[in-house]
Each structure stands twice: as C-alpha cells, then as structure tokens.
C-alpha cells in the first residue's frame, strides 16, 4: 500500500486505476494475421434468466468442464455483484470471475469516490467495456465470456427489474422477457419462448414456485442433450443455483426450497 | 535561510500555528461505539463530512475541502486496490494510516516550501467484536492517535475530531463520563449529539473552558439543531453483509435523538 502522490483522483474509473497500478493485464492487441483461426465460442454451461411476478429469476447449473472432462460440480456461475445486480456467466471461469471481481469493485469504487450510486445504464456499460477490453484474448482463443446481467433500477421514471444479455464483443441487448446463454441455451430458449407464448401464463405472471419449476425443467432439458450442463444431479443432490433480483435486493433460494419444488414438479 | 536548523524549527512552528488557525472554525465530529457497531455523528450546514472508505472503514474529516478530497480519494484508492488484489479481509485501517497516510502527510507538512494538508482525519474500523474496533485520528502533521487497540492498555470506545485542542479535550472528558459502548443506537446518538454540543461550545477564544452544565448543553444542542442538519452514519457489526457502512438520513437521526 503505497500512497502515490500524483494520483489523479476522481477522473479514473476502477479498471483504469488497476491498469495504472499494473494490477490488470491489458488484452493483447487485435492483429490482422494470415493464419488467424476462426473464433469458436467455447462457453460450456447453461444460464437462464427471466422476469416473473417477483422480479428477475437467474438460474445456472453447477458444472464446470475442461474439454470433455467434468472438473467441478459445485461451481457458482450466478454471481452477486452488488445489492441489486447479478452477473451470470458462461465462458472461461478464470476470466469471468476476474471480470465479476473488477465489476464489483468498480461499482463500489464509484459510489465511494463520487458519493452517489452508479446508474443502471452506467453499470450495464461498465460490463460492456470489460468485455470489449477482453476481446483480444477471445480472438486468441482464450477467455471468452458471454454473460447475462440482471439488476433492479430504482430510478423514479420507471422503476423495475432490468435484464440484459451480451455477446463476446461487448454489445448489450436489453430483453423484455427472458435470456439464456451457454452451450445449453438453444434448448432453454426454445422452452422459454414456448412457455411465454403458449404456456399456462406468460413468464411475467408466474409466481415464485412456478418460476422455479420452469427454470428447473429448462435446465434439466438442457442437460439432457448438452454434456457440459450439469442440470440437477439427483444422486448427489446438487441443485442449480437460483437467485432472484427484486426491489428489496437479491435473494438466493435455499437448496431445500429448490429440492421441494423439484420433487413436486420435475422429478 | 531554511538551511539553518533553527530557522527550520521556526518555520515549522509558524506553519503549525497557521494550520491550527485555519482549522479552528470547523464543526466537531464524534465517533462512538454502540452495541451493534460504530456511530459517526456531526451537525453540518454545508458540505458532507462523513465518508465511506471501504467495507468496514469510515472517515470523518475537518479542514480544507480540497485537501480532504485528496486524502479521501487516496484512502479509497489504496483500500480498493488492496481489497481487489488480496481480499477485503486484508484491508486494514492500521496499515492504511501508518504506512500510507501518515508518512505522506508528515512529509508534506515538513517540506516548508510546499503546501501542507489542511485537514484532520478521524477513522474507525468495525471489528468482529467491540474489542477489535479501532478508532484512529491522523493529524495534518501525520501524527496518529488511536484508541489503543493492539499495543497500549488504554481502550476507549469512542473518538472525537475537534477544531481545537480545548474542544477535543472537553468532548473526550464528556464521553468518558457519559458514554458506554453497550447501549443501543438511539442512546448512542443522544450521547453523541450532546458530545458534539460540548465540543462546539468549547470552540473559540471565549469558548467553554470546563464541562458545561447539562442544561446549557441541551440548550446549545437544541439551538444548533434548529438551523443545521444532522449528518450521521454507522458501521454495522452485522456480519452477513460485506459492506457495513450505512448513512442515516436527517429524519432518521432526528427521530432517534428526540
């Protein structure tokens, strides 16, 4: 901890501060090369998020894979960034967790230095910038991250839950109903589209138990054909991680509750 | 001329006098431990004086806004990078003050051709138990006073930041008599605002020289409350949330004081 007398103070955002101190590795520059390999997205997981009556539900399976080996089956890919924001990740864990860490500190650093909360647009943009900065690594075939960002916007004009998904280059897309990412996402997207249009009721009208049911069924379906998705491990009693973003903040659903819904409506 | 040791000592003494005069008109800040954490409280008319530094650290400051801002930014920057590269548990107020802030403030003070920091800082760090709470004051010359967590035997569960020595001593005397760290937040606020009033009464040439009567304290407090805002924040000991800092609104503070 050395006190840099020439610090610039308020001008820096947190990633810039980290770079100035040499604590964040800049991504390599994008180079035009003849033998450049095609970009292959390798995110192996299933993350889904949708708005329901009680806010936004974000669910992720727990499996981490390396090639076709399962390396860990209790991974947490639905990460709390601050009291109202969740970043759920598909992609390379090392990069994704580092990004979540930078993001978490960025929001707090902004609040502490500027004495006000960062706006939702500012937060969404901050993640976009991190993804853009990381793109050099992505093009080298390492470090692709494709996240979903869910938050609650308390600003007075139209308060409510907000949900965004990103591509690997950092473009952000706000969605009205649902988003999914990871290798198991095509199946999930199909289910959520179907449920939203022809299910018993649209996703936004579901109560919490119904929402959990849909999330578990979707993850189970994804795991059925995608080896990189853990789904629900019935023997080991490992359940997906489900968090809810609402006005009061973030709730992580206890495993017993998920297990009860699972037993009643999925198994 | 400064090359001569005597001249240097004289220059430093002048500078100390100058800074003391500059700081002499601020409004005191009281930090007191209570059952579930640490409370910072002051009355202010214009700018904010109590700040969040990191998850478990808060700061109160009096002095020049520009200097306070530089020191505040530096403290946040140091704590945030430390918390990011290691972990939040590795951010320690003791290290922040002793290794980073104090040496820089001392050298700025002693380099007589440069500008010193016109600021006094009061920090507190909430621990897992009241015994681990740390109160720490950094002066414009880099001198540090703590409540003695660690080496010394003296263990106060409060600290004050005052514009003058007289005000600081009286406020400390008042808190030593009136304050117990086991009380609930509302009671701690009542004591803290009276302590503030005592400190505020002692400011200036004709300020109180000894502890005023209770009735006089209450009268001064109510007069001041009528045209200043209550600025208060707490560091909560509750271990579930990472961020322990919470600001209390003026209404929240006033309803507790009543």
Interface residues (C-beta under 8 A of the other chain):
Chain A: X1 X2 X3 X4 X5 X7 X9 X10 X14 X17 X18 X21 X23 X101 X102 X105 X108 X109 X111 X112 X113 X115
Chain B: X48 X51 X52 X53 X54 X69 X70 X72 X73 X74 X76 X77 X78 X80 X81 X82 X83 X84 X85 X95 X96 X99 X100 X101 X103 X104 X243
